[in-house]
Amino acid sequence: MNRVQYNVNGLLNNQIKTQVKNVLKDVEGVKNVNVNLERSSIEVDYNNTADEKEIRNGIEHVGCRIM
Protein backbone atom coordinates (compact mmCIF):
# COMPACT_ATOMS: atom_id res chain seq x y z
CA MET A 1 0.00 0.00 0.00
CA ASN A 2 1.29 3.43 -0.94
CA ARG A 3 0.49 6.69 0.82
CA VAL A 4 0.88 10.23 -0.43
CA GLN A 5 0.07 13.53 1.24
CA TYR A 6 -0.49 16.87 -0.47
CA ASN A 7 -0.75 20.37 0.95
CA VAL A 8 -3.24 22.23 -1.20
CA ASN A 9 -4.83 25.62 -1.71
CA GLY A 10 -8.55 25.74 -2.31
CA LEU A 11 -9.90 23.45 0.41
CA LEU A 12 -12.41 26.04 1.52
CA ASN A 13 -15.43 24.12 2.81
CA ASN A 14 -17.17 20.76 3.22
CA GLN A 15 -18.57 20.88 -0.31
CA ILE A 16 -15.07 20.93 -1.84
CA LYS A 17 -13.95 18.28 0.67
CA THR A 18 -16.78 16.01 -0.51
CA GLN A 19 -15.95 16.68 -4.17
CA VAL A 20 -12.30 15.75 -3.62
CA LYS A 21 -13.24 12.53 -1.82
CA ASN A 22 -15.74 11.55 -4.53
CA VAL A 23 -13.30 12.18 -7.37
CA LEU A 24 -10.47 10.27 -5.71
CA LYS A 25 -12.61 7.31 -4.68
CA ASP A 26 -13.47 6.86 -8.37
CA VAL A 27 -9.77 6.37 -9.17
CA GLU A 28 -9.12 2.65 -9.45
CA GLY A 29 -6.77 1.54 -6.68
CA VAL A 30 -7.49 4.36 -4.23
CA LYS A 31 -8.35 2.76 -0.90
CA ASN A 32 -8.66 5.67 1.55
CA VAL A 33 -8.91 9.45 1.30
CA ASN A 34 -8.48 11.77 4.28
CA VAL A 35 -9.15 15.47 3.71
CA ASN A 36 -8.20 17.87 6.51
CA LEU A 37 -9.73 21.33 6.01
CA GLU A 38 -7.85 22.89 8.95
CA ARG A 39 -4.44 21.85 7.61
CA SER A 40 -5.42 22.16 3.94
CA SER A 41 -4.07 18.68 3.33
CA ILE A 42 -5.16 15.54 1.52
CA GLU A 43 -3.78 12.09 2.34
CA VAL A 44 -4.41 9.20 -0.03
CA ASP A 45 -3.76 5.48 0.45
CA TYR A 46 -3.58 3.57 -2.82
CA ASN A 47 -2.26 0.40 -4.36
CA ASN A 48 -0.25 -0.16 -7.52
CA THR A 49 -3.25 0.03 -9.85
CA ALA A 50 -3.57 3.76 -9.03
CA ASP A 51 -1.24 6.34 -10.50
CA GLU A 52 -0.03 9.36 -8.52
CA LYS A 53 -0.47 11.56 -11.59
CA GLU A 54 -4.13 10.52 -11.80
CA ILE A 55 -4.57 11.34 -8.10
CA ARG A 56 -3.02 14.78 -8.58
CA ASN A 57 -5.20 15.45 -11.63
CA GLY A 58 -8.31 14.52 -9.64
CA ILE A 59 -7.41 16.97 -6.88
CA GLU A 60 -6.75 19.76 -9.36
CA HIS A 61 -9.93 18.94 -11.31
CA VAL A 62 -12.11 20.14 -8.42
CA GLY A 63 -10.25 23.46 -8.25
CA CYS A 64 -7.59 22.80 -5.63
CA ARG A 65 -3.96 23.65 -6.31
CA ILE A 66 -1.21 21.40 -4.97
CA MET A 67 1.58 23.41 -3.32
PQR file of N, CA, C, O and H, with PARSE charges and radii, in Angstrom:
ATOM      1  N   MET A   1       0.851  -1.183   0.000 -0.4000 1.5000
ATOM      2  CA  MET A   1       0.000   0.000   0.000 -0.0000 2.0000
ATOM      3  C   MET A   1       0.890   1.237   0.000  0.5500 1.7000
ATOM      4  O   MET A   1       1.852   1.325   0.764 -0.5500 1.4000
ATOM      5  N   ASN A   2       0.565   2.169  -0.846 -0.4000 1.5000
ATOM      6  CA  ASN A   2       1.291   3.432  -0.939 -0.0000 2.0000
ATOM      7  C   ASN A   2       0.473   4.530  -0.273  0.5500 1.7000
ATOM      8  O   ASN A   2      -0.753   4.455  -0.199 -0.5500 1.4000
ATOM      9  H   ASN A   2      -0.216   2.098  -1.466  0.4000 1.0000
ATOM     10  N   ARG A   3       1.169   5.542   0.206 -0.4000 1.5000
ATOM     11  CA  ARG A   3       0.494   6.691   0.821 -0.0000 2.0000
ATOM     12  C   ARG A   3       1.181   7.958   0.337  0.5500 1.7000
ATOM     13  O   ARG A   3       2.408   8.041   0.279 -0.5500 1.4000
ATOM     14  H   ARG A   3       2.165   5.603   0.147  0.4000 1.0000
ATOM     15  N   VAL A   4       0.356   8.942  -0.008 -0.4000 1.5000
ATOM     16  CA  VAL A   4       0.878  10.227  -0.431 -0.0000 2.0000
ATOM     17  C   VAL A   4       0.071  11.316   0.268  0.5500 1.7000
ATOM     18  O   VAL A   4      -1.129  11.167   0.496 -0.5500 1.4000
ATOM     19  H   VAL A   4      -0.641   8.874   0.039  0.4000 1.0000
ATOM     20  N   GLN A   5       0.747  12.410   0.602 -0.4000 1.5000
ATOM     21  CA  GLN A   5       0.074  13.534   1.241 -0.0000 2.0000
ATOM     22  C   GLN A   5       0.389  14.796   0.458  0.5500 1.7000
ATOM     23  O   GLN A   5       1.530  15.032   0.059 -0.5500 1.4000
ATOM     24  H   GLN A   5       1.723  12.530   0.416  0.4000 1.0000
ATOM     25  N   TYR A   6      -0.652  15.610   0.244 -0.4000 1.5000
ATOM     26  CA  TYR A   6      -0.494  16.870  -0.465 -0.0000 2.0000
ATOM     27  C   TYR A   6      -0.982  18.014   0.407  0.5500 1.7000
ATOM     28  O   TYR A   6      -2.003  17.893   1.084 -0.5500 1.4000
ATOM     29  H   TYR A   6      -1.579  15.419   0.568  0.4000 1.0000
ATOM     30  N   ASN A   7      -0.261  19.116   0.394 -0.4000 1.5000
ATOM     31  CA  ASN A   7      -0.747  20.371   0.950 -0.0000 2.0000
ATOM     32  C   ASN A   7      -1.330  21.129  -0.235  0.5500 1.7000
ATOM     33  O   ASN A   7      -0.687  21.262  -1.276 -0.5500 1.4000
ATOM     34  H   ASN A   7       0.569  19.214  -0.156  0.4000 1.0000
ATOM     35  N   VAL A   8      -2.551  21.625  -0.069 -0.4000 1.5000
ATOM     36  CA  VAL A   8      -3.244  22.230  -1.202 -0.0000 2.0000
ATOM     37  C   VAL A   8      -3.859  23.575  -0.830  0.5500 1.7000
ATOM     38  O   VAL A   8      -4.158  23.839   0.334 -0.5500 1.4000
ATOM     39  H   VAL A   8      -3.074  21.517   0.776  0.4000 1.0000
ATOM     40  N   ASN A   9      -4.036  24.402  -1.823 -0.4000 1.5000
ATOM     41  CA  ASN A   9      -4.828  25.620  -1.714 -0.0000 2.0000
ATOM     42  C   ASN A   9      -6.193  25.317  -2.310  0.5500 1.7000
ATOM     43  O   ASN A   9      -6.303  24.560  -3.275 -0.5500 1.4000
ATOM     44  H   ASN A   9      -3.793  24.188  -2.769  0.4000 1.0000
ATOM     45  N   GLY A  10      -7.228  25.906  -1.734 -0.4000 1.5000
ATOM     46  CA  GLY A  10      -8.551  25.744  -2.309 -0.0000 2.0000
ATOM     47  C   GLY A  10      -9.486  24.847  -1.531  0.5500 1.7000
ATOM     48  O   GLY A  10     -10.641  24.681  -1.921 -0.5500 1.4000
ATOM     49  H   GLY A  10      -7.139  26.521  -0.951  0.4000 1.0000
ATOM     50  N   LEU A  11      -9.018  24.260  -0.436 -0.4000 1.5000
ATOM     51  CA  LEU A  11      -9.905  23.455   0.413 -0.0000 2.0000
ATOM     52  C   LEU A  11     -10.660  24.410   1.332  0.5500 1.7000
ATOM     53  O   LEU A  11     -10.261  24.636   2.475 -0.5500 1.4000
ATOM     54  H   LEU A  11      -8.080  24.394  -0.118  0.4000 1.0000
ATOM     55  N   LEU A  12     -11.738  24.957   0.825 -0.4000 1.5000
ATOM     56  CA  LEU A  12     -12.412  26.045   1.521 -0.0000 2.0000
ATOM     57  C   LEU A  12     -13.560  25.613   2.410  0.5500 1.7000
ATOM     58  O   LEU A  12     -13.852  26.273   3.407 -0.5500 1.4000
ATOM     59  H   LEU A  12     -12.061  24.773  -0.103  0.4000 1.0000
ATOM     60  N   ASN A  13     -14.228  24.495   2.061 -0.4000 1.5000
ATOM     61  CA  ASN A  13     -15.428  24.125   2.809 -0.0000 2.0000
ATOM     62  C   ASN A  13     -15.732  22.630   2.628  0.5500 1.7000
ATOM     63  O   ASN A  13     -15.020  21.919   1.919 -0.5500 1.4000
ATOM     64  H   ASN A  13     -13.991  23.959   1.252  0.4000 1.0000
ATOM     65  N   ASN A  14     -16.793  22.179   3.276 -0.4000 1.5000
ATOM     66  CA  ASN A  14     -17.166  20.764   3.225 -0.0000 2.0000
ATOM     67  C   ASN A  14     -17.611  20.321   1.835  0.5500 1.7000
ATOM     68  O   ASN A  14     -17.465  19.150   1.483 -0.5500 1.4000
ATOM     69  H   ASN A  14     -17.371  22.757   3.852  0.4000 1.0000
ATOM     70  N   GLN A  15     -18.151  21.242   1.043 -0.4000 1.5000
ATOM     71  CA  GLN A  15     -18.570  20.883  -0.313 -0.0000 2.0000
ATOM     72  C   GLN A  15     -17.356  20.484  -1.160  0.5500 1.7000
ATOM     73  O   GLN A  15     -17.398  19.478  -1.868 -0.5500 1.4000
ATOM     74  H   GLN A  15     -18.269  22.193   1.328  0.4000 1.0000
ATOM     75  N   ILE A  16     -16.291  21.258  -1.089 -0.4000 1.5000
ATOM     76  CA  ILE A  16     -15.073  20.927  -1.838 -0.0000 2.0000
ATOM     77  C   ILE A  16     -14.441  19.660  -1.276  0.5500 1.7000
ATOM     78  O   ILE A  16     -13.931  18.835  -2.033 -0.5500 1.4000
ATOM     79  H   ILE A  16     -16.256  22.075  -0.513  0.4000 1.0000
ATOM     80  N   LYS A  17     -14.471  19.501   0.036 -0.4000 1.5000
ATOM     81  CA  LYS A  17     -13.954  18.280   0.672 -0.0000 2.0000
ATOM     82  C   LYS A  17     -14.669  17.054   0.110  0.5500 1.7000
ATOM     83  O   LYS A  17     -14.026  16.062  -0.235 -0.5500 1.4000
ATOM     84  H   LYS A  17     -14.886  20.172   0.651  0.4000 1.0000
ATOM     85  N   THR A  18     -15.992  17.120   0.018 -0.4000 1.5000
ATOM     86  CA  THR A  18     -16.777  16.008  -0.512 -0.0000 2.0000
ATOM     87  C   THR A  18     -16.453  15.763  -1.983  0.5500 1.7000
ATOM     88  O   THR A  18     -16.346  14.613  -2.409 -0.5500 1.4000
ATOM     89  H   THR A  18     -16.514  17.926   0.299  0.4000 1.0000
ATOM     90  N   GLN A  19     -16.297  16.830  -2.758 -0.4000 1.5000
ATOM     91  CA  GLN A  19     -15.954  16.678  -4.171 -0.0000 2.0000
ATOM     92  C   GLN A  19     -14.616  15.976  -4.348  0.5500 1.7000
ATOM     93  O   GLN A  19     -14.479  15.088  -5.190 -0.5500 1.4000
ATOM     94  H   GLN A  19     -16.384  17.764  -2.411  0.4000 1.0000
ATOM     95  N   VAL A  20     -13.624  16.379  -3.545 -0.4000 1.5000
ATOM     96  CA  VAL A  20     -12.303  15.752  -3.623 -0.0000 2.0000
ATOM     97  C   VAL A  20     -12.409  14.266  -3.299  0.5500 1.7000
ATOM     98  O   VAL A  20     -11.874  13.428  -4.025 -0.5500 1.4000
ATOM     99  H   VAL A  20     -13.735  17.100  -2.861  0.4000 1.0000
ATOM    100  N   LYS A  21     -13.096  13.943  -2.213 -0.4000 1.5000
ATOM    101  CA  LYS A  21     -13.242  12.532  -1.823 -0.0000 2.0000
ATOM    102  C   LYS A  21     -13.936  11.726  -2.905  0.5500 1.7000
ATOM    103  O   LYS A  21     -13.509  10.613  -3.212 -0.5500 1.4000
ATOM    104  H   LYS A  21     -13.530  14.624  -1.623  0.4000 1.0000
ATOM    105  N   ASN A  22     -15.002  12.265  -3.492 -0.4000 1.5000
ATOM    106  CA  ASN A  22     -15.741  11.545  -4.527 -0.0000 2.0000
ATOM    107  C   ASN A  22     -14.895  11.318  -5.771  0.5500 1.7000
ATOM    108  O   ASN A  22     -14.923  10.231  -6.348 -0.5500 1.4000
ATOM    109  H   ASN A  22     -15.349  13.169  -3.243  0.4000 1.0000
ATOM    110  N   VAL A  23     -14.149  12.322  -6.188 -0.4000 1.5000
ATOM    111  CA  VAL A  23     -13.297  12.180  -7.374 -0.0000 2.0000
ATOM    112  C   VAL A  23     -12.218  11.133  -7.129  0.5500 1.7000
ATOM    113  O   VAL A  23     -11.972  10.283  -7.984 -0.5500 1.4000
ATOM    114  H   VAL A  23     -14.127  13.206  -5.720  0.4000 1.0000
ATOM    115  N   LEU A  24     -11.579  11.188  -5.973 -0.4000 1.5000
ATOM    116  CA  LEU A  24     -10.473  10.266  -5.714 -0.0000 2.0000
ATOM    117  C   LEU A  24     -10.946   8.837  -5.480  0.5500 1.7000
ATOM    118  O   LEU A  24     -10.248   7.888  -5.837 -0.5500 1.4000
ATOM    119  H   LEU A  24     -11.779  11.879  -5.278  0.4000 1.0000
ATOM    120  N   LYS A  25     -12.112   8.674  -4.890 -0.4000 1.5000
ATOM    121  CA  LYS A  25     -12.612   7.313  -4.679 -0.0000 2.0000
ATOM    122  C   LYS A  25     -13.000   6.640  -5.994  0.5500 1.7000
ATOM    123  O   LYS A  25     -13.124   5.416  -6.047 -0.5500 1.4000
ATOM    124  H   LYS A  25     -12.680   9.444  -4.600  0.4000 1.0000
ATOM    125  N   ASP A  26     -13.194   7.425  -7.054 -0.4000 1.5000
ATOM    126  CA  ASP A  26     -13.469   6.863  -8.374 -0.0000 2.0000
ATOM    127  C   ASP A  26     -12.200   6.418  -9.099  0.5500 1.7000
ATOM    128  O   ASP A  26     -12.277   5.742 -10.124 -0.5500 1.4000
ATOM    129  H   ASP A  26     -13.094   8.419  -7.010  0.4000 1.0000
ATOM    130  N   VAL A  27     -11.032   6.792  -8.572 -0.4000 1.5000
ATOM    131  CA  VAL A  27      -9.769   6.375  -9.166 -0.0000 2.0000
ATOM    132  C   VAL A  27      -9.499   4.928  -8.758  0.5500 1.7000
ATOM    133  O   VAL A  27      -9.431   4.611  -7.570 -0.5500 1.4000
ATOM    134  H   VAL A  27     -10.969   7.341  -7.739  0.4000 1.0000
ATOM    135  N   GLU A  28      -9.350   4.066  -9.740 -0.4000 1.5000
ATOM    136  CA  GLU A  28      -9.116   2.645  -9.451 -0.0000 2.0000
ATOM    137  C   GLU A  28      -7.832   2.484  -8.650  0.5500 1.7000
ATOM    138  O   GLU A  28      -6.777   2.980  -9.046 -0.5500 1.4000
ATOM    139  H   GLU A  28      -9.406   4.323 -10.704  0.4000 1.0000
ATOM    140  N   GLY A  29      -7.927   1.794  -7.533 -0.4000 1.5000
ATOM    141  CA  GLY A  29      -6.770   1.540  -6.684 -0.0000 2.0000
ATOM    142  C   GLY A  29      -6.698   2.422  -5.450  0.5500 1.7000
ATOM    143  O   GLY A  29      -5.947   2.122  -4.522 -0.5500 1.4000
ATOM    144  H   GLY A  29      -8.784   1.390  -7.211  0.4000 1.0000
ATOM    145  N   VAL A  30      -7.468   3.508  -5.420 -0.4000 1.5000
ATOM    146  CA  VAL A  30      -7.488   4.360  -4.231 -0.0000 2.0000
ATOM    147  C   VAL A  30      -8.302   3.667  -3.155  0.5500 1.7000
ATOM    148  O   VAL A  30      -9.449   3.285  -3.387 -0.5500 1.4000
ATOM    149  H   VAL A  30      -8.079   3.752  -6.174  0.4000 1.0000
ATOM    150  N   LYS A  31      -7.718   3.506  -1.985 -0.4000 1.5000
ATOM    151  CA  LYS A  31      -8.355   2.761  -0.896 -0.0000 2.0000
ATOM    152  C   LYS A  31      -8.901   3.659   0.203  0.5500 1.7000
ATOM    153  O   LYS A  31      -9.922   3.340   0.813 -0.5500 1.4000
ATOM    154  H   LYS A  31      -6.786   3.816  -1.796  0.4000 1.0000
ATOM    155  N   ASN A  32      -8.230   4.785   0.464 -0.4000 1.5000
ATOM    156  CA  ASN A  32      -8.661   5.665   1.546 -0.0000 2.0000
ATOM    157  C   ASN A  32      -8.267   7.093   1.209  0.5500 1.7000
ATOM    158  O   ASN A  32      -7.181   7.345   0.687 -0.5500 1.4000
ATOM    159  H   ASN A  32      -7.400   5.044  -0.031  0.4000 1.0000
ATOM    160  N   VAL A  33      -9.171   8.032   1.515 -0.4000 1.5000
ATOM    161  CA  VAL A  33      -8.905   9.453   1.301 -0.0000 2.0000
ATOM    162  C   VAL A  33      -9.228  10.187   2.593  0.5500 1.7000
ATOM    163  O   VAL A  33     -10.327  10.059   3.133 -0.5500 1.4000
ATOM    164  H   VAL A  33     -10.054   7.828   1.938  0.4000 1.0000
ATOM    165  N   ASN A  34      -8.268  10.956   3.082 -0.4000 1.5000
ATOM    166  CA  ASN A  34      -8.477  11.765   4.281 -0.0000 2.0000
ATOM    167  C   ASN A  34      -8.219  13.218   3.912  0.5500 1.7000
ATOM    168  O   ASN A  34      -7.107  13.584   3.530 -0.5500 1.4000
ATOM    169  H   ASN A  34      -7.375  11.060   2.644  0.4000 1.0000
ATOM    170  N   VAL A  35      -9.263  14.048   4.028 -0.4000 1.5000
ATOM    171  CA  VAL A  35      -9.152  15.470   3.713 -0.0000 2.0000
ATOM    172  C   VAL A  35      -9.246  16.252   5.019  0.5500 1.7000
ATOM    173  O   VAL A  35     -10.217  16.116   5.763 -0.5500 1.4000
ATOM    174  H   VAL A  35     -10.166  13.751   4.338  0.4000 1.0000
ATOM    175  N   ASN A  36      -8.235  17.067   5.292 -0.4000 1.5000
ATOM    176  CA  ASN A  36      -8.202  17.872   6.509 -0.0000 2.0000
ATOM    177  C   ASN A  36      -8.318  19.345   6.123  0.5500 1.7000
ATOM    178  O   ASN A  36      -7.370  19.938   5.608 -0.5500 1.4000
ATOM    179  H   ASN A  36      -7.446  17.177   4.688  0.4000 1.0000
ATOM    180  N   LEU A  37      -9.497  19.930   6.378 -0.4000 1.5000
ATOM    181  CA  LEU A  37      -9.726  21.328   6.014 -0.0000 2.0000
ATOM    182  C   LEU A  37      -8.847  22.279   6.812  0.5500 1.7000
ATOM    183  O   LEU A  37      -8.360  23.268   6.264 -0.5500 1.4000
ATOM    184  H   LEU A  37     -10.268  19.449   6.796  0.4000 1.0000
ATOM    185  N   GLU A  38      -8.634  22.001   8.092 -0.4000 1.5000
ATOM    186  CA  GLU A  38      -7.847  22.888   8.945 -0.0000 2.0000
ATOM    187  C   GLU A  38      -6.399  22.986   8.492  0.5500 1.7000
ATOM    188  O   GLU A  38      -5.802  24.061   8.537 -0.5500 1.4000
ATOM    189  H   GLU A  38      -9.030  21.198   8.537  0.4000 1.0000
ATOM    190  N   ARG A  39      -5.843  21.882   8.064 -0.4000 1.5000
ATOM    191  CA  ARG A  39      -4.444  21.849   7.612 -0.0000 2.0000
ATOM    192  C   ARG A  39      -4.309  22.044   6.113  0.5500 1.7000
ATOM    193  O   ARG A  39      -3.196  22.163   5.600 -0.5500 1.4000
ATOM    194  H   ARG A  39      -6.328  21.008   8.028  0.4000 1.0000
ATOM    195  N   SER A  40      -5.433  22.079   5.406 -0.4000 1.5000
ATOM    196  CA  SER A  40      -5.425  22.161   3.943 -0.0000 2.0000
ATOM    197  C   SER A  40      -4.569  21.042   3.348  0.5500 1.7000
ATOM    198  O   SER A  40      -3.696  21.274   2.511 -0.5500 1.4000
ATOM    199  H   SER A  40      -6.337  21.983   5.823  0.4000 1.0000
ATOM    200  N   SER A  41      -4.851  19.820   3.811 -0.4000 1.5000
ATOM    201  CA  SER A  41      -4.074  18.677   3.329 -0.0000 2.0000
ATOM    202  C   SER A  41      -4.991  17.529   2.917  0.5500 1.7000
ATOM    203  O   SER A  41      -6.112  17.381   3.403 -0.5500 1.4000
ATOM    204  H   SER A  41      -5.559  19.631   4.491  0.4000 1.0000
ATOM    205  N   ILE A  42      -4.465  16.733   2.008 -0.4000 1.5000
ATOM    206  CA  ILE A  42      -5.156  15.543   1.524 -0.0000 2.0000
ATOM    207  C   ILE A  42      -4.172  14.385   1.601  0.5500 1.7000
ATOM    208  O   ILE A  42      -3.051  14.474   1.102 -0.5500 1.4000
ATOM    209  H   ILE A  42      -3.554  16.853   1.614  0.4000 1.0000
ATOM    210  N   GLU A  43      -4.603  13.301   2.230 -0.4000 1.5000
ATOM    211  CA  GLU A  43      -3.785  12.092   2.344 -0.0000 2.0000
ATOM    212  C   GLU A  43      -4.522  10.962   1.636  0.5500 1.7000
ATOM    213  O   GLU A  43      -5.714  10.748   1.858 -0.5500 1.4000
ATOM    214  H   GLU A  43      -5.514  13.228   2.636  0.4000 1.0000
ATOM    215  N   VAL A  44      -3.805  10.249   0.791 -0.4000 1.5000
ATOM    216  CA  VAL A  44      -4.415   9.202  -0.027 -0.0000 2.0000
ATOM    217  C   VAL A  44      -3.628   7.908   0.128  0.5500 1.7000
ATOM    218  O   VAL A  44      -2.409   7.888  -0.044 -0.5500 1.4000
ATOM    219  H   VAL A  44      -2.837  10.423   0.611  0.4000 1.0000
ATOM    220  N   ASP A  45      -4.333   6.826   0.455 -0.4000 1.5000
ATOM    221  CA  ASP A  45      -3.758   5.481   0.454 -0.0000 2.0000
ATOM    222  C   ASP A  45      -4.201   4.807  -0.827  0.5500 1.7000
ATOM    223  O   ASP A  45      -5.381   4.839  -1.177 -0.5500 1.4000
ATOM    224  H   ASP A  45      -5.323   6.842   0.594  0.4000 1.0000
ATOM    225  N   TYR A  46      -3.250   4.192  -1.534 -0.4000 1.5000
ATOM    226  CA  TYR A  46      -3.580   3.573  -2.816 -0.0000 2.0000
ATOM    227  C   TYR A  46      -2.656   2.395  -3.082  0.5500 1.7000
ATOM    228  O   TYR A  46      -1.574   2.285  -2.505 -0.5500 1.4000
ATOM    229  H   TYR A  46      -2.292   4.166  -1.250  0.4000 1.0000
ATOM    230  N   ASN A  47      -3.112   1.516  -3.975 -0.4000 1.5000
ATOM    231  CA  ASN A  47      -2.262   0.395  -4.357 -0.0000 2.0000
ATOM    232  C   ASN A  47      -1.683   0.642  -5.749  0.5500 1.7000
ATOM    233  O   ASN A  47      -1.866   1.715  -6.323 -0.5500 1.4000
ATOM    234  H   ASN A  47      -3.991   1.606  -4.444  0.4000 1.0000
ATOM    235  N   ASN A  48      -0.995  -0.345  -6.279 -0.4000 1.5000
ATOM    236  CA  ASN A  48      -0.246  -0.156  -7.522 -0.0000 2.0000
ATOM    237  C   ASN A  48      -1.109   0.046  -8.758  0.5500 1.7000
ATOM    238  O   ASN A  48      -0.587   0.442  -9.800 -0.5500 1.4000
ATOM    239  H   ASN A  48      -0.847  -1.217  -5.813  0.4000 1.0000
ATOM    240  N   THR A  49      -2.414  -0.212  -8.681 -0.4000 1.5000
ATOM    241  CA  THR A  49      -3.252   0.031  -9.851 -0.0000 2.0000
ATOM    242  C   THR A  49      -3.569   1.512 -10.009  0.5500 1.7000
ATOM    243  O   THR A  49      -3.994   1.937 -11.083 -0.5500 1.4000
ATOM    244  H   THR A  49      -2.838  -0.534  -7.834  0.4000 1.0000
ATOM    245  N   ALA A  50      -3.368   2.309  -8.955 -0.4000 1.5000
ATOM    246  CA  ALA A  50      -3.571   3.757  -9.031 -0.0000 2.0000
ATOM    247  C   ALA A  50      -2.264   4.424  -9.437  0.5500 1.7000
ATOM    248  O   ALA A  50      -1.177   3.891  -9.210 -0.5500 1.4000
ATOM    249  H   ALA A  50      -3.023   1.964  -8.083  0.4000 1.0000
ATOM    250  N   ASP A  51      -2.392   5.586 -10.034 -0.4000 1.5000
ATOM    251  CA  ASP A  51      -1.243   6.342 -10.502 -0.0000 2.0000
ATOM    252  C   ASP A  51      -1.241   7.693  -9.792  0.5500 1.7000
ATOM    253  O   ASP A  51      -2.275   8.358  -9.729 -0.5500 1.4000
ATOM    254  H   ASP A  51      -3.275   6.018 -10.219  0.4000 1.0000
ATOM    255  N   GLU A  52      -0.093   8.103  -9.258 -0.4000 1.5000
ATOM    256  CA  GLU A  52      -0.030   9.359  -8.517 -0.0000 2.0000
ATOM    257  C   GLU A  52      -0.411  10.550  -9.395  0.5500 1.7000
ATOM    258  O   GLU A  52      -0.996  11.516  -8.905 -0.5500 1.4000
ATOM    259  H   GLU A  52       0.747   7.563  -9.309  0.4000 1.0000
ATOM    260  N   LYS A  53      -0.089  10.490 -10.677 -0.4000 1.5000
ATOM    261  CA  LYS A  53      -0.469  11.565 -11.595 -0.0000 2.0000
ATOM    262  C   LYS A  53      -1.995  11.666 -11.692  0.5500 1.7000
ATOM    263  O   LYS A  53      -2.544  12.768 -11.721 -0.5500 1.4000
ATOM    264  H   LYS A  53       0.386   9.705 -11.075  0.4000 1.0000
ATOM    265  N   GLU A  54      -2.669  10.534 -11.743 -0.4000 1.5000
ATOM    266  CA  GLU A  54      -4.128  10.518 -11.805 -0.0000 2.0000
ATOM    267  C   GLU A  54      -4.736  11.091 -10.518  0.5500 1.7000
ATOM    268  O   GLU A  54      -5.752  11.786 -10.561 -0.5500 1.4000
ATOM    269  H   GLU A  54      -2.224   9.639 -11.720  0.4000 1.0000
ATOM    270  N   ILE A  55      -4.113  10.798  -9.386 -0.4000 1.5000
ATOM    271  CA  ILE A  55      -4.566  11.338  -8.104 -0.0000 2.0000
ATOM    272  C   ILE A  55      -4.412  12.862  -8.095  0.5500 1.7000
ATOM    273  O   ILE A  55      -5.330  13.582  -7.702 -0.5500 1.4000
ATOM    274  H   ILE A  55      -3.288  10.233  -9.351  0.4000 1.0000
ATOM    275  N   ARG A  56      -3.255  13.340  -8.525 -0.4000 1.5000
ATOM    276  CA  ARG A  56      -3.016  14.784  -8.583 -0.0000 2.0000
ATOM    277  C   ARG A  56      -4.007  15.474  -9.518  0.5500 1.7000
ATOM    278  O   ARG A  56      -4.540  16.534  -9.191 -0.5500 1.4000
ATOM    279  H   ARG A  56      -2.509  12.755  -8.844  0.4000 1.0000
ATOM    280  N   ASN A  57      -4.251  14.872 -10.677 -0.4000 1.5000
ATOM    281  CA  ASN A  57      -5.196  15.449 -11.634 -0.0000 2.0000
ATOM    282  C   ASN A  57      -6.598  15.531 -11.033  0.5500 1.7000
ATOM    283  O   ASN A  57      -7.308  16.512 -11.258 -0.5500 1.4000
ATOM    284  H   ASN A  57      -3.818  14.010 -10.942  0.4000 1.0000
ATOM    285  N   GLY A  58      -7.002  14.521 -10.277 -0.4000 1.5000
ATOM    286  CA  GLY A  58      -8.307  14.525  -9.636 -0.0000 2.0000
ATOM    287  C   GLY A  58      -8.444  15.661  -8.642  0.5500 1.7000
ATOM    288  O   GLY A  58      -9.479  16.326  -8.584 -0.5500 1.4000
ATOM    289  H   GLY A  58      -6.426  13.724 -10.094  0.4000 1.0000
ATOM    290  N   ILE A  59      -7.396  15.883  -7.859 -0.4000 1.5000
ATOM    291  CA  ILE A  59      -7.408  16.970  -6.878 -0.0000 2.0000
ATOM    292  C   ILE A  59      -7.518  18.318  -7.587  0.5500 1.7000
ATOM    293  O   ILE A  59      -8.301  19.177  -7.181 -0.5500 1.4000
ATOM    294  H   ILE A  59      -6.556  15.343  -7.906  0.4000 1.0000
ATOM    295  N   GLU A  60      -6.737  18.497  -8.637 -0.4000 1.5000
ATOM    296  CA  GLU A  60      -6.748  19.764  -9.361 -0.0000 2.0000
ATOM    297  C   GLU A  60      -8.042  19.955 -10.152  0.5500 1.7000
ATOM    298  O   GLU A  60      -8.452  21.088 -10.407 -0.5500 1.4000
ATOM    299  H   GLU A  60      -6.101  17.800  -8.967  0.4000 1.0000
ATOM    300  N   HIS A  61      -8.678  18.866 -10.536 -0.4000 1.5000
ATOM    301  CA  HIS A  61      -9.935  18.937 -11.305 -0.0000 2.0000
ATOM    302  C   HIS A  61     -11.034  19.646 -10.535  0.5500 1.7000
ATOM    303  O   HIS A  61     -11.863  20.327 -11.138 -0.5500 1.4000
ATOM    304  H   HIS A  61      -8.345  17.946 -10.329  0.4000 1.0000
ATOM    305  N   VAL A  62     -11.059  19.502  -9.227 -0.4000 1.5000
ATOM    306  CA  VAL A  62     -12.108  20.143  -8.416 -0.0000 2.0000
ATOM    307  C   VAL A  62     -11.731  21.581  -8.015  0.5500 1.7000
ATOM    308  O   VAL A  62     -12.475  22.232  -7.281 -0.5500 1.4000
ATOM    309  H   VAL A  62     -10.385  18.949  -8.737  0.4000 1.0000
ATOM    310  N   GLY A  63     -10.600  22.068  -8.487 -0.4000 1.5000
ATOM    311  CA  GLY A  63     -10.248  23.463  -8.249 -0.0000 2.0000
ATOM    312  C   GLY A  63      -9.213  23.699  -7.173  0.5500 1.7000
ATOM    313  O   GLY A  63      -8.929  24.847  -6.832 -0.5500 1.4000
ATOM    314  H   GLY A  63      -9.996  21.539  -9.083  0.4000 1.0000
ATOM    315  N   CYS A  64      -8.647  22.643  -6.636 -0.4000 1.5000
ATOM    316  CA  CYS A  64      -7.588  22.798  -5.630 -0.0000 2.0000
ATOM    317  C   CYS A  64      -6.238  22.852  -6.349  0.5500 1.7000
ATOM    318  O   CYS A  64      -6.065  22.272  -7.421 -0.5500 1.4000
ATOM    319  H   CYS A  64      -8.877  21.711  -6.913  0.4000 1.0000
ATOM    320  N   ARG A  65      -5.299  23.552  -5.740 -0.4000 1.5000
ATOM    321  CA  ARG A  65      -3.963  23.646  -6.311 -0.0000 2.0000
ATOM    322  C   ARG A  65      -2.966  23.032  -5.337  0.5500 1.7000
ATOM    323  O   ARG A  65      -2.897  23.428  -4.173 -0.5500 1.4000
ATOM    324  H   ARG A  65      -5.440  24.023  -4.869  0.4000 1.0000
ATOM    325  N   ILE A  66      -2.204  22.072  -5.815 -0.4000 1.5000
ATOM    326  CA  ILE A  66      -1.207  21.402  -4.974 -0.0000 2.0000
ATOM    327  C   ILE A  66       0.001  22.330  -4.850  0.5500 1.7000
ATOM    328  O   ILE A  66       0.520  22.854  -5.835 -0.5500 1.4000
ATOM    329  H   ILE A  66      -2.260  21.750  -6.760  0.4000 1.0000
ATOM    330  N   MET A  67       0.426  22.511  -3.590 -0.4000 1.5000
ATOM    331  CA  MET A  67       1.576  23.409  -3.323 -0.0000 2.0000
ATOM    332  C   MET A  67       2.873  22.637  -3.386  0.5500 1.7000
ATOM    333  O   MET A  67       3.943  23.213  -3.191 -0.5500 1.4000
ATOM    334  H   MET A  67       0.004  22.085  -2.790  0.4000 1.0000
TER
END
